[in-house]
Amino acid sequence: MFPLRDSIPRVHVPYSVYGIIVLNALAFAYTLTLSPPETASLFHLYGVVPARFTHPWVAQHVGYPDFGMHTFVTYMFLHGGWLHFIVNMWTLWIFADNIEDVMGPLRFAGFYLCSGLAALGVHYIFNPEAVAPVVGASGAIAGVMGAYFLLYPHAKVVTLIPIFIFPLILNIPAVLYLGIWFVVQFFSGVSDAMSTSSGAGIAWWAHAGGFVAGMLLLPVFRKKGRCYFCAKPEGPVLYKDDFRR
């Protein structure tokens, strides 16, 4: 499933979302100037390699520099290809503006980074010996999706479903779209953990962990009085009279 748009209008200009997309675009543009060996080196130095921190002495012996805590943030701004970059940035664009509406720019930036860190932590728990670098904004974006799941279950997501040569475009409830997405990530992680193969190179547990982290972090970063279209027991409620559609 690929989201095309959602039904929740934004109220404020999403400055943090714009900034995050620009930073990701600049980082991706830089990787396009590199050769494959240079890109691999960049991912190992600025992506997160779990084994680098599980066995720091071995990592130092094979050439990793000391420390490397900066990678816990920089990994969120690197992408492994056009599809990886476009899907992540488009998904961020669809869901994140409404979450920034609820938090404000600075709180949203903190929420985004914390979601990415939590997603990385869950990936590390399940893959402490992994030598492949983790890169991408997917874990942090999953946190955005988790918050959206709680705040806007009444929303609709216009969704492209490619079925052979006859793609479908459906108006799906957000609670169903995001619920299916989370279930797919969770059971893909379980399947990958039970498999003896190396998997498809997708950090399923980071996605599932980021989603749950987003739900748990929402009360911490949510700003009172800014939830203009959130669901209430009686339905969507507006907290501001002069909102912009």
N, C-alpha and C positions, 0 to 999 in steps of 0.2 A: 504494500500500500504506500502511496506517495501523496502527501497532503498538498493541495493546491491553494487553499485559503481557509480561513475560519470565519465564523459569524460574529465574533466579538469585536466591536470597534475600539480603537485605542483612544485615550483621552489626552495623554501627554506625548510630546516628542520623545522617542526612546533613545536618548543620547548614548547611554551605555551600550545598547544593542548595536547602534551604528558604529561606535568605537571598537567593539569586539569584532564585528565583521570586517572593518577596515584593517585591524591588526592581523587577522587571519589571512586576509587577501594579500597583504604585503609579505607576510611570511611565505605564503604559497607561491607568490610571484618570484620570490628569491630562490625557492627550491627549483623552480623551472629553469634557472640559469645554471644549475649544477649538473655535473655528470653523475651517472648512477653510483659510482664509488663515493663521490663527494656527498651525495644525498644520503647514502647509507651511513657515512661518518657523522653527518649532521644529526640524523635520527638517533644514533647511539650516544651522542654527546648531549643532545637537548631533548630527546625523548626519554622515557623511563624504562630502564632495563631492570626488572626485579632482581635478577641474580647479582647485579652490581651492588645492591644494598644488603642482600642476604649473605654474600661472601665478599666483603669489601677488600680483603687482602688479595684474594685471587683477582678481583676486578682491577686492582691497582697494578698487579703483575702483568696483566694482558694489555694495559695501556689506558685504562680509564683514569682521569684525574681524581684527586681527592674530593671529598664532599659530594657535590653534585645535587644539593637540595634544590637548586634553581630549576631543575628539570621537572619538579612537581608542578610547576606553573607553565613552563615553556612547552611541555608536551601538548598542552591544550590548544596551541596555536600552530601546530604542524599537521600536515595532511599528506597522505600517501598517493594521491592522484586526483584527477579532475572529478571523478564520480564521488570520491570520499569528501572532497571539499564542497562541491555543489550541493550534495544532499544535506550535509551538516549545516551549511550556511542558510539554505532555504528553510529547513526545519526550524532553525533558530529564528529566522525572520517571521515565520508563521506564528509561533507560540510565544516568543519572548517579550514582544512589546506589551502584551497584556499583563505579564508578570512584572515588568518594570513599572507599569501603571500602579500596581499595588504597593511597590516598595520604594520607588524613587530611584534615580540613577546610581547613587553611591551604594545604597543598600543592595540593589540588584547586582552590582559588580561584585560585592562581597559574597552574595548568595551564589553567583555563578562560579566563582573561584572555589568556594567551599564545597559545592556540589561536585566539581571536577576533582578535588582532593579526596572526597569521600568515595567517588567512583574508582579512583586509582587505588585507594586502600582496599576496597573489596576485591578488585582484580589481583592485588598483591597477595591477599589471603589465600586465594585459590590457585595462584601461579607464582609461588615464591622463588622457584628455580628457573623461571622463564628467562631465556637469553634474547628473545626478540623484543625490540623496543616498542613501547606503547606510545602511539601518537594519535592526535585527533581530539576534536572538541565534543565527541559523542557523549562522554560521561557527564560533562557539564550541561549539555543540552538535554540529556535525560533528566537531570534535576529540574530543568525548566518544565519539562513535560509532566513530571510528577506533581509539581506545584499547580500546573494548569489542570491536571486531573481532579484536584481537590477544589479549585476555585471556580472552574467553569464546566462542570459536568453537563450543564444544559446547553452548551455551545454545539454548533454543528461544524463538521470539518468536511469540506468538499475534497473528495479523495479519488485519485486515479488508481484503478486496479487493472494492471495489464494482464489480460487473460488471452493468451495466444495472439491472434491477429485482431481480436475484438475487445479493445480496452473499454472498461466501464468507468464512468464518472458518477459517484454516488455521494449523497449528502448524509454523512454518518454522524451520529451523536459522538461528541468528544469522549464521553465516558467509555463508549464502546471502542472507538479507534485507539485510544491510549491504553485501555485495558488489554486489548488484543496485542498491542505492541509490547507491553510489559510481559505478558504470558509467553510470547514468542522468545523474548530475550532470556527469560528465566529458564525455560525448558531447553533452549539451545545451549545455555550454559551447563545445565545438568547433563545433556547429551554429550557435550564436548568433554566434560570431566570424566565421563564413563568410557569415552572412546580411547582406544590405544593409539589412534593417529594424532597428528599434530593439529588437526582442526583446520578451519578455513582462515585462520589469522584474524578473527574478529573477537574483540574483548567483550564477550557476552555478559560476563559478570560485572564489568564496569558499567555497562548500560543498565542492567537491573539494579545494581547498587546505587547508581546516580539517581535513578527514578525514585527509589525509596528515600534516599537522602533529601531529595527535593521536597518530598512530602513532610519529612521530619523538620527540615530547616525553615519551611514556610512560616511557622509562627514566630520564629526568631527574627526574621527579616521583614515580615509584613508590617506596613505602616498604617496605623489606625486612621480610618476615614478616607482611604484611597481605593477601596474596593468597589468600583462604580457599577460593575455588571456581574458581581459574584452571585452565586446561587444561594438562596435562603430557603427555609422550609416552604415558604409560600411562593417561591420563584425568584427570578432575578430582581434585585433591588438597586436603585440608583442612590448614591450618596452625594451627588453633586448636580446642581440644577443647570449649570452652564457648560456641560460637557460638549465636546466637539465630536461629531460623527465623521 
